[in-house]
Amino acid sequence: MSDPLLIYGATGYSGGLMVEGALARGLRPIVAGRDETKVRGLAERLGLEPRVARLADTAALDAALRGVRVVLHSAGPYYETATPMVEACLRAGAHYLDIAGEIPVIEALARRHAEARRRGVMIMPSVGFDVVPTDCLAAHVAARLPGARRLVLAISGLRFTSRASAKTAFQHAFDGVRVRRGGQVVLVPWGELHRAFDYGDGPRESIACTWGDVGTAWYTTGIPDVAVYFEATAPLRMLELAGRYFGWFLRTPLWQVWLKAHADALPEGPTEEERGAKGMVVIAEVEDVHGRRVQSRLRTPEAYAVTGVTGPAVAARVLGGDF
Ligand SMILES: NC(=O)c1ccc[n+]([C@@H]2O[C@H](COP(=O)([O-])OP(=O)(O)OC[C@H]3O[C@@H](n4cnc5c(N)ncnc54)[C@H](OP(=O)(O)O)[C@@H]3O)[C@@H](O)[C@H]2O)c1
């Protein structure tokens, strides 16, 4: 007997990790996706119920969501996949969760909040590494300094990326860096925001990057100025240089095709051994109008290992009525 939890995109790298994570919690999710052979193969291997539907096929998607209370949507890129699944969840009266880190998608989903409430369901994007640990830490420091006006997050230890995450990043990486100012998401040029953070062994230079918390932290904390930094590793410095001097060129359709083809040649994601390797450090700092600052630091496992745990954990809480 399946639980009324459907993981769509279960045949993908992160979907697979979240199916494993759900099983480890004693859940029996329905596994779903668009490719019948892959979905049935996965379901057979794990003894789970398969459901197959293309996102563009409304009738098939409605049939796939029959009896489902929570959808954990793990098929990205979300700028292509979020809308049809949210529409289907609203029609079906099912809660919608995803692991999107794309700020325009998060903003578009936030605009559906009132409609979701009317239908008695929740829309909650970004239940993966981006943004669960950072969002929890942001909420923690915001509670320590009520009235804070500025939130800065910093992340160290991101060494691996899945093929799909790289493709999603290339889509917007060369526009500039998205930050929130006065409650609005704005673009600043690459290279404008640098700062040192102590991740545990002295100050490390860090570079502001586009990351999902710029979308979500506003809804969690109400703090109007948000920026997210990453430790300045050699690949990140290269990305920054590319964005700064060749951004206009790398945004052209021909280069986008080339970059995405290059991403296709990457491994699907970190191996089990890599996921078990050194973890991440996350810092959250808030500041109020008087210049008072509060900072907290959190250590987590490797990012994809976190996603495999947090997605199913949030789904389990929603299934249990906590929404
Ligand atoms: N928030 C976070 O921390 C976090 C962590 C990991 C990943 N992500 C995001 O999650 C998404 C998936 O990542 P991944 O590493 O799992 O990618 P992946 O291994 O390439 O898997 C993508 C999955 O999505 C499905 N899919 C793609 N486009 C689709 C469409 N138009 N209709 C239906 N299904 C579609 C694929 O189906 P087929 O197998 O049929 O192609 C596959 O099952 C990406 O957007 C990534 O950026 C976020």
The ligand as a Gaussian input file, in Angstrom:
#p B3LYP/6-31G(d) Opt

LIG

0 1
 N       17.283000      22.939000      -4.120000
 C       18.305000      22.106000      -4.157000
 O       19.108000      22.064000      -3.251000
 C       18.468000      21.197000      -5.334000
 C       19.248000      20.055000      -5.205000
 C       19.362000      19.215000      -6.301000
 C       18.728000      19.531000      -7.489000
 N       18.000000      20.665000      -7.589000
 C       17.252000      20.982000      -8.809000
 O       16.369000      19.886000      -9.044000
 C       16.192000      19.678000     -10.422000
 C       16.503000      18.217000     -10.751000
 O       17.863000      17.985000     -10.536000
 P       18.513000      16.552000     -10.789000
 O       19.916000      16.669000     -10.414000
 O       17.679000      15.508000     -10.156000
 O       18.362000      16.424000     -12.378000
 P       18.301000      15.136000     -13.339000
 O       19.090000      14.021000     -12.773000
 O       18.617000      15.612000     -14.709000
 O       16.770000      14.728000     -13.289000
 C       15.783000      15.544000     -13.804000
 C       14.458000      14.818000     -13.719000
 O       13.470000      15.710000     -14.210000
 C       12.774000      15.081000     -15.278000
 N       12.383000      16.125000     -16.215000
 C       13.153000      17.088000     -16.754000
 N       12.425000      17.872000     -17.570000
 C       11.168000      17.379000     -17.532000
 C        9.959000      17.744000     -18.159000
 N        9.882000      18.783000     -19.009000
 N        8.865000      17.014000     -17.904000
 C        8.910000      15.978000     -17.061000
 N       10.016000      15.563000     -16.432000
 C       11.140000      16.264000     -16.674000
 C       13.734000      14.080000     -15.855000
 O       12.997000      13.095000     -16.528000
 P       13.660000      12.103000     -17.643000
 O       14.476000      11.120000     -16.844000
 O       12.489000      11.530000     -18.309000
 O       14.507000      13.002000     -18.514000
 C       14.394000      13.572000     -14.579000
 O       13.563000      12.624000     -13.942000
 C       17.098000      20.687000     -11.117000
 O       16.317000      21.812000     -11.482000
 C       18.106000      21.060000     -10.049000
 O       18.624000      22.350000     -10.239000
 C       17.844000      21.499000      -6.521000

